[in-house]
Amino acid sequence: MDFTRNHFELFGLPQTYALERDRLDSAYRELQNAVHPDRFAAQPEAEQRVAMQWATQVNEAYQTLRHPVNRGVYLLKLQGIDALDAGNTKMAPAFLMQQMEWREAIEEARAGKHTDMLDTLSDDLRAAHRRIEAQLAELIDTAHDFATASEAVRQLRFMDKLIAEVGDVYEELES
């Protein structure tokens, strides 16, 4: 196996944002089976170390490609762009306003212990997440507009945080 291959090459997938999750999962299981350290337990120590390195690389690549934000960050990195550069905080004003409204709605639901409000908010956030993912696929795969894609990745990361925050409020209200 070649350690210089990128994650997409490792799994035999096209280098695109939109990917077939079933193909990724299948390629992962196949590779993981081939390089699992247990298969090398009777081999010399050097081969065991290489198998461990391979298993680690396969796991890291899989985790990167299966998560929408990480996949976007990785694809942009392959283009020489650091999407999560702390110095780049550019964000569309409309998105920032929407994010503030969502945060206020989360706080309102928390304060009023309104799980029905959280249900609606969760659905809205997940729908917005899917829209940004579709936009990201268009920006990276078709338009090759990596600068705009970088902002979309940051927006998607915000969405992940908001969705997690809603989950935290659910847990808080249940206890």
N, C-alpha and C positions, 0 to 999 in steps of 0.2 A: 504494500500500500504506500501511496505517495503523500507525505505530510505537506507538500506544497499546494495541494489542490484546495480550492475554496469549498465552502460548505455545499454549494449547489453541485459542483463537480463530484464531491465525495458521494452524494446520494444519486448522481446521474439525473439531476433535474435541470430544467432550463433556468437560467439566471433571471427570474422574473419575480415581481412581488406577488402576483396572483399565482398560487400554486395549488396543485391537487393534493389535499391533505392525505388522502388515501395512499397516494404514491409515496409521499414523504414517510408516512407511518410504515409502509411495507418495506421501503428501502432501509429505514432505520432498523427494523427488526432483523432483516437479513444481515446487515453489517454488524449489528450488535451480537448476533449469533456467531458470526465468523471470527470476531475479535475478542469475545468475552474472555477475561483472564482465566476462568475455570478451565477453558479448553487448553490452556498452556501450562497447567499446574505441573505436569510431568516433564516439561521442557527446561532447558537451562535457564538460569536466572536472567540472563540478558534478554532472552526471548520473552520471558514473563514481563519484564519491564516494558518492552516494546508493545506487547499486547495491552498492558495497562495504559500506556500512552494513547494507543489507538482507541481503546474503549472510552477514555476520557474525551478525546477529540470527537468521536462519534456522538457522545452524549451532549457535549457542548454545542456541536453543530445542529443537532436535532432541536435542542432547547431554543437556540437562536432562530431557526427557521419556522418553528411551530408557533411562535409568539409574534403577532402582527407588528408590534412596535419594534421588537428586536430585529425582525426580518427587514423592516424598513431602514433601521439604523445600519444594519450590515450591508444592505445593497448600496446605500449612499456612501458608506465607508469604502466599498469597492470602487466608487467613483471619486474617491479622495475628499469626501465631504463628511465633516463631523456634525451630524444632525443635532446632537445634544451638547454642542459647544456652549459652555456657560455664558460666553460673551454674546451669543446670538439669542436674544430674547424676543425677536420680532414675532408678533402675533397679530392677526387681523382684529381690528377693534370690535367687529361684530361678534367674533368668537369669544373675546374677552368679556363682553357684555353678557353673552349667553351663559358663559361659565359662572359669572357672578350671580345670575338669576338661578342657576341650578344650585349653587351653594346656599343661597338664601332659602330655596325650597327644601333643601336637605335639613337646614336648621329649623325651619318651620315644622317640618314633619317630626323631627326629633323632639322639639319643645312640646308639640301637641300630641305626641305619641300616635301619629296618624300612619298606620301601616298601609292603608289604602293609597295614601298620597305617595308613600315610598314605592309601592307597586307601580304606579303610573310613572313616577320619575325614573325608576329602574328601566322600564320599557322604553321611555324616551331616550335615556342615555345609551342604551344598547342599540337603538335605531340610529342615533347620531354616530355611534362608533362604527356601525356597518357602512354608513354613508361615507365617512372619512376613509375607511379601508378601501372602498370602491374608488374614491377619488385618488387615493395613493397609488392604486394599481394603474389607473389611467395616467397619472403624472410620471410614474417611473417606467412602466412597460411600453406605453404608447407615445406620450409626448416627450419623454426624456427631459422633463423639466425638473431637474434635481433640486434647484433652489426652492421652488414652491413645494416640492415633495418634502424637503427638510422641515418646512413649517407644518405640513400635514402630519409628519411623524411626531412633532412636539404636541400638536393638538390631540393626536391619538393617545399620547402618554398622559395628557391631562384627563382625557376621558377614562382611561384605566384607573386613575387615582379617584375620580368622582364615583365610578362604579364600585370601587373598593370601599369608599367612604359610605355609600348607601348600604353596603353589606355590613359595615361596622355598626351603623345605626340600627339595622335589623337585629343584630346580636344584642346590642345595648337594650333595645326595647323588649326583647324576649327574656332578658334576665331580671 
